[in-house]
């Protein structure tokens, strides 16, 4: 967002904008602009808007997107300044809220002097503020702070779309001009008196600001897929180790619907294998990483060695169980002291070898990776937390793990950087600078529903943004980017991306399974 400063919070206000923010910030989170201060700035007939920031705290106290220690004050100042400049005749009040209770207090405080509308900026992912605010019936503009609030933004927006919430419009853009364009709907609705028109007006502005599709021609890709029957046979030979607990109830559906065995493994077994890993071999792997990585930053030699030991520990546990896939509740294990190294670099190595290393004990995504690796005869899946940016007409797949052998173990490697795990700035993780110009296929398998979620896109960029997860592959989607907002509430945030045009093979695999394909774009 544009962080341009403005000298006043609103036209005619006796306080400077910085004094306004300082006064309003007293008492940490909650309603920042008092009713009396707001009324001092007012004039009859002006559009009255409250801007609410949904977040944990001004300075982030713990690991979450964007990252621990992130200072939101410049972000909030920038957004507030952009709106104050863009709408000098508005009466603009500013608040923060952590959740529904504080959101309700804001609404209660506004009852005596009602607002014409609300803007809710999702700065952290899962703070449930917008639901309460939109429930007021007032025109509500929902704004994503990308690489900060994007998970909750996508899931919550999809729920609003499914419910056809007429007073809720949304903005998912890296361009401040798109926020300003969407906000013009407030004045239009105030004049018409029809809050039910708000979502449609914002949608029209969003579509107008989204570029038309670019050149979607792609580089040649020598892709050889197994037949659907051979893929199913290979899937039935696979076994996933689920370490430390994951999505409850999904494992039986994976086994019954996809033929993939899922075995629960305790943290202790992986931790013991890590502790027993050969120290010389761990050191040699760390040497290789130090030699081959294009950049290493924030990660010392000891962390590389212990990460290598975790990779060897994972391989040992896979061999013990005769499995080819492992997914670990990495955050719970690391923060709980059950494991003592992040498994990210180990997952990276496993995926390069044609095995499966999956994040967060997400068994469904791990099963998706197993299926796609089998279908493509070795191409790795890339599990991610996506972000949508309409300004660039892109979906960006973000995570701290990715292969650098996207065309399979025998294919060329791309550069990697070794950085800390982004959310907590600890351990070691991978930024894979993935190849551009190729078609990618993104899927999620749902055995409980017998559906494969599907979209495709041309790889166009690797985002270096320091916020959120390290690898960020941006693709331009094939199809309707507006439709791409619609399924996150039903499917969750994760998606699995594989290099190659896999539309025909995926449909053939779905037919062989007796499933359907849901194209989300």
Residue pairs with C-beta under 8 A, 6 or more apart in sequence:
1 75
1 78
1 79
1 82
1 145
1 174
1 176
1 179
2 78
2 81
2 82
2 176
3 74
3 75
3 77
3 78
3 81
3 82
4 78
4 81
4 82
4 85
5 17
5 77
5 81
6 17
6 80
6 81
6 84
6 85
7 16
7 17
8 15
8 16
8 17
8 20
8 84
9 15
9 16
9 17
9 20
9 21
9 41
9 80
9 84
9 92
9 94
10 41
10 84
10 88
10 90
10 91
10 92
11 41
11 88
11 89
12 41
12 43
13 20
13 40
13 41
14 40
15 23
15 37
17 80
17 81
17 84
20 33
20 37
20 94
21 32
21 76
21 77
21 80
21 94
23 37
24 32
24 33
24 34
24 37
24 94
24 95
25 32
25 58
28 57
28 58
28 96
29 57
29 96
29 97
29 98
29 102
30 95
30 96
30 97
30 102
30 105
30 106
31 95
31 105
31 106
31 109
32 93
32 94
32 95
32 96
33 50
33 93
33 94
33 95
35 109
35 110
35 112
35 113
37 93
38 48
38 91
38 93
38 113
39 113
41 91
42 48
42 91
43 91
46 89
46 90
46 91
47 87
47 89
47 90
47 91
47 116
47 117
47 186
47 187
47 190
48 90
48 91
48 93
48 113
48 114
48 115
48 116
48 117
49 83
49 87
49 90
49 91
49 92
49 93
49 115
49 116
49 117
49 118
49 119
49 183
49 186
50 92
50 93
50 94
50 95
50 106
50 110
50 115
50 117
50 118
50 119
51 79
51 80
51 83
51 92
51 93
51 94
51 95
51 118
51 119
51 121
52 94
52 95
52 96
52 97
52 103
52 106
52 118
52 119
52 120
52 121
52 129
52 133
53 72
53 76
53 79
53 94
53 95
53 96
53 97
53 121
53 123
54 96
54 97
54 98
54 120
54 121
54 122
54 123
54 124
54 127
54 129
54 130
54 149
55 72
55 96
55 98
55 123
55 124
55 127
55 149
56 62
56 64
56 98
56 124
56 127
57 98
58 71
58 72
58 73
58 76
58 96
59 69
59 70
59 71
59 72
59 73
60 66
60 67
60 68
60 69
60 70
60 71
60 72
60 124
61 68
62 68
62 424
63 331
63 335
63 423
63 424
64 124
64 125
64 423
65 124
65 125
65 147
65 148
65 149
65 150
65 151
65 385
65 423
65 467
65 468
65 469
66 147
66 148
66 422
66 467
66 468
67 422
67 423
67 424
67 425
67 466
67 467
67 468
68 423
68 424
68 425
69 425
70 148
70 467
72 123
75 123
75 145
75 148
76 94
76 96
76 121
76 123
78 176
79 121
79 143
79 176
79 179
80 92
80 94
82 176
82 179
82 180
83 90
83 92
83 119
83 179
83 180
83 183
84 90
84 92
86 180
86 183
87 180
87 183
93 115
95 106
96 102
97 103
97 106
97 127
97 129
98 127
98 129
99 127
99 128
99 129
100 128
100 129
100 131
100 132
102 129
103 129
103 131
103 132
103 133
104 132
106 133
107 132
107 133
107 136
114 138
115 138
116 138
116 139
116 186
116 189
116 190
117 138
117 139
117 140
117 141
117 186
117 189
117 190
117 198
118 133
118 134
118 136
118 138
118 139
118 140
118 141
119 140
119 141
119 143
119 183
120 129
120 130
120 133
120 134
120 140
120 141
120 142
120 143
121 143
121 145
121 149
122 129
122 130
122 142
122 143
122 144
122 145
122 148
122 149
122 150
122 152
122 153
122 156
123 145
123 148
123 149
124 148
124 149
124 152
125 148
125 149
125 150
125 151
125 152
125 153
126 151
126 152
127 149
127 152
128 152
128 156
130 140
130 142
130 156
130 168
131 156
133 140
134 140
134 142
134 160
134 165
134 167
134 168
137 167
137 195
138 167
138 195
139 167
139 169
139 185
139 186
139 189
139 195
139 198
140 167
140 168
140 169
140 198
141 169
141 170
141 171
141 182
141 183
141 185
141 186
141 198
141 202
142 153
142 156
142 157
142 160
142 168
142 169
142 170
142 171
143 170
143 171
143 179
144 150
144 153
144 154
144 170
144 171
144 172
144 173
144 387
144 388
146 172
146 174
146 387
146 389
146 467
147 387
147 398
147 465
147 467
147 468
148 467
148 468
150 385
150 386
150 387
150 388
150 468
151 385
151 493
153 170
153 172
154 386
154 387
154 388
154 485
154 488
154 493
155 488
155 489
155 492
155 493
156 489
157 170
157 172
157 485
157 488
158 485
158 486
158 487
158 488
158 489
158 490
159 489
160 168
160 170
161 485
161 486
162 486
162 489
162 490
165 199
166 195
166 196
166 197
166 198
166 199
166 200
167 195
167 196
167 198
167 199
168 198
168 199
169 182
169 185
169 198
169 199
169 201
169 202
169 203
169 206
170 202
170 206
170 485
171 178
171 179
171 182
171 202
171 206
171 390
172 206
172 388
172 389
172 390
172 485
173 179
173 206
173 209
173 389
173 390
173 391
174 389
174 391
174 392
175 209
175 391
177 209
178 205
178 206
178 209
178 390
178 391
181 205
181 208
181 209
182 202
182 205
182 206
184 205
185 197
185 198
185 201
185 202
185 205
186 198
188 197
188 201
189 195
189 197
189 198
189 201
203 482
206 390
206 482
207 482
209 390
209 391
210 390
210 391
210 393
210 481
210 482
211 391
211 392
211 393
212 393
213 393
213 476
214 393
214 460
214 476
216 458
216 476
216 478
218 437
218 438
218 439
218 458
218 501
219 437
219 438
221 407
221 438
221 439
221 499
221 500
221 501
223 376
223 379
223 500
223 501
223 502
224 376
224 377
225 231
225 375
225 376
225 377
225 502
225 505
226 234
226 374
226 375
226 376
226 377
227 508
228 505
228 508
228 509
228 511
228 512
229 512
231 371
231 374
231 375
231 509
231 512
232 259
232 509
232 512
232 513
234 374
235 258
235 259
235 260
235 370
235 371
235 374
236 259
236 260
238 260
238 261
238 323
238 324
238 325
238 370
238 374
239 260
239 261
239 262
239 263
239 321
239 322
239 323
239 324
239 325
240 254
240 260
240 261
240 262
240 263
240 323
240 325
240 326
240 327
240 356
240 358
240 363
240 366
240 367
240 370
241 263
241 265
241 317
241 318
241 321
241 323
241 325
241 326
241 327
242 251
242 262
242 263
242 264
242 265
242 327
242 361
242 363
242 366
243 264
243 265
243 266
243 267
243 269
243 270
243 317
243 326
243 327
243 328
243 329
243 333
243 361
244 266
244 267
244 328
244 329
244 332
244 333
244 338
244 361
245 264
245 329
245 332
245 361
246 327
246 329
246 360
246 361
246 362
246 363
247 361
247 362
247 363
247 364
249 448
250 363
250 364
250 447
250 448
251 262
251 264
251 363
253 447
253 448
254 260
254 262
254 363
254 364
254 367
254 447
255 261
255 262
256 447
257 447
257 448
257 450
257 513
258 367
258 370
258 371
258 445
258 447
258 513
260 325
260 367
260 370
260 371
262 363
262 367
263 321
263 323
265 317
265 321
267 329
267 333
267 336
267 338
267 339
268 338
269 317
270 310
270 313
270 314
270 317
270 328
270 333
270 339
271 313
271 338
271 339
271 340
272 313
273 312
273 313
273 314
273 316
273 317
274 306
274 309
274 310
274 312
274 313
274 339
274 340
274 341
275 309
275 313
276 313
276 316
277 308
277 309
277 310
277 312
277 313
277 316
278 312
279 305
279 309
281 308
281 312
282 305
282 306
282 308
282 309
282 312
283 305
283 308
285 308
285 311
285 312
285 349
286 301
286 304
286 305
286 307
286 308
289 296
289 304
289 308
289 345
289 418
290 296
290 301
290 304
292 416
293 416
293 417
293 418
294 415
294 416
294 417
294 433
295 417
295 418
295 419
296 304
296 417
296 418
296 419
297 417
297 418
297 419
297 420
298 419
298 420
298 425
299 418
299 419
299 420
299 427
299 428
303 341
303 427
303 428
304 345
304 418
304 428
306 340
306 341
307 341
307 342
307 344
307 345
307 346
307 427
307 428
308 345
309 341
310 339
310 341
310 342
310 343
310 345
310 346
311 343
311 345
311 346
311 349
311 350
313 346
314 326
314 328
314 343
314 346
314 347
314 350
314 357
315 346
315 350
317 323
317 326
318 324
318 325
318 326
318 350
318 355
324 355
324 356
324 370
325 355
325 356
325 357
325 358
325 366
325 369
325 370
326 350
326 355
326 356
326 357
326 358
326 366
327 356
327 357
327 358
327 359
327 360
327 361
327 362
327 363
327 365
327 366
328 339
328 343
328 358
328 359
328 360
328 361
329 360
329 361
330 339
330 342
330 343
330 344
330 359
330 360
330 361
331 360
332 338
332 361
333 339
334 340
334 341
334 342
334 426
334 427
341 427
341 428
342 421
342 426
342 427
342 428
342 429
343 357
344 359
344 400
344 401
344 421
344 427
344 428
344 429
344 430
345 418
345 428
345 429
345 430
346 357
347 357
347 358
347 359
347 401
348 357
348 401
348 402
348 403
348 404
348 416
348 430
348 432
349 357
350 356
350 357
351 357
351 380
351 381
351 401
351 402
351 403
351 405
352 380
352 403
352 404
352 405
352 409
352 413
353 409
354 373
354 378
354 380
354 408
354 409
356 366
356 369
356 370
356 373
356 380
356 381
357 401
358 365
358 366
358 369
358 383
359 365
359 383
359 399
359 400
359 401
360 494
362 383
362 494
364 444
364 445
364 446
364 447
364 494
365 381
365 383
365 444
365 494
365 495
365 496
366 383
367 445
367 447
368 381
368 443
368 444
368 445
368 496
369 380
369 381
369 383
369 496
371 445
371 509
372 379
372 381
372 441
372 443
372 496
372 498
372 502
373 379
373 380
373 381
375 502
375 505
375 506
375 509
376 408
376 498
376 500
376 502
376 505
377 408
378 408
378 409
378 410
379 406
379 407
379 408
379 498
379 499
379 500
380 403
380 405
380 406
380 408
380 498
381 496
381 497
381 498
382 397
382 399
382 402
382 403
382 406
382 434
382 471
382 473
382 496
382 497
382 498
383 399
383 401
383 494
383 495
383 496
384 397
384 398
384 399
384 469
384 471
384 473
384 494
384 495
384 496
384 497
385 397
385 398
385 399
385 468
385 469
385 493
385 494
386 395
386 396
386 397
386 398
386 493
386 495
387 395
387 396
387 398
387 468
387 472
388 394
388 395
388 396
388 481
388 484
388 485
389 395
389 396
389 474
390 481
392 474
393 476
393 477
393 481
394 460
394 461
394 474
394 475
394 476
394 477
395 455
395 457
395 474
395 475
395 477
395 481
395 484
396 463
396 472
396 473
396 474
396 475
397 442
397 471
397 472
397 473
397 474
397 475
397 495
397 497
398 463
398 468
398 469
398 471
398 472
399 469
399 470
399 471
400 421
400 422
400 429
400 430
400 469
400 470
400 471
401 429
401 430
401 471
402 430
402 431
402 432
402 434
402 471
402 473
403 432
404 413
404 414
404 415
404 416
404 430
404 432
404 433
404 434
405 411
405 412
405 413
406 414
406 434
406 435
406 498
406 499
407 499
414 432
414 433
414 434
414 435
415 432
415 433
416 430
416 431
416 432
416 433
417 430
417 431
417 433
417 470
418 428
418 429
418 430
418 431
419 428
419 429
419 430
419 431
419 470
420 426
420 427
420 428
420 429
421 427
421 428
421 429
421 470
422 429
422 466
422 467
422 468
422 469
422 470
423 468
423 469
429 469
429 470
430 470
430 471
431 470
431 471
432 471
432 473
433 462
434 459
434 462
434 471
434 473
435 459
435 499
436 459
436 460
436 461
436 462
437 458
437 459
437 460
438 458
438 459
438 499
438 500
439 456
439 457
439 458
439 459
439 478
439 499
439 500
439 501
440 456
440 457
440 458
440 459
440 473
440 475
440 497
440 498
440 499
440 500
441 454
441 455
441 456
441 497
441 498
441 499
441 500
441 501
441 502
441 503
441 506
442 454
442 455
442 456
442 457
442 475
442 495
442 496
442 497
442 498
443 452
443 453
443 454
443 495
443 496
443 498
443 502
443 506
444 452
444 453
444 491
444 494
444 495
444 496
445 452
445 453
446 452
446 453
446 491
450 513
450 514
450 515
450 516
451 515
451 516
451 517
451 518
452 506
452 509
452 510
452 515
452 516
452 517
452 518
453 487
453 491
453 495
453 518
453 520
454 503
454 506
454 517
454 518
454 519
454 520
455 477
455 478
455 479
455 484
455 519
455 520
455 521
456 477
456 478
456 479
456 501
456 503
456 521
457 475
457 476
457 477
457 478
457 521
458 475
458 476
458 478
459 473
459 474
459 475
459 499
460 474
460 475
460 476
461 473
461 474
462 471
462 472
462 473
462 474
463 472
463 474
464 472
465 472
473 497
475 497
477 484
477 521
478 521
479 519
479 521
480 521
481 521
483 520
483 521
484 520
484 521
486 520
487 518
487 520
506 517
507 517
510 516
510 517
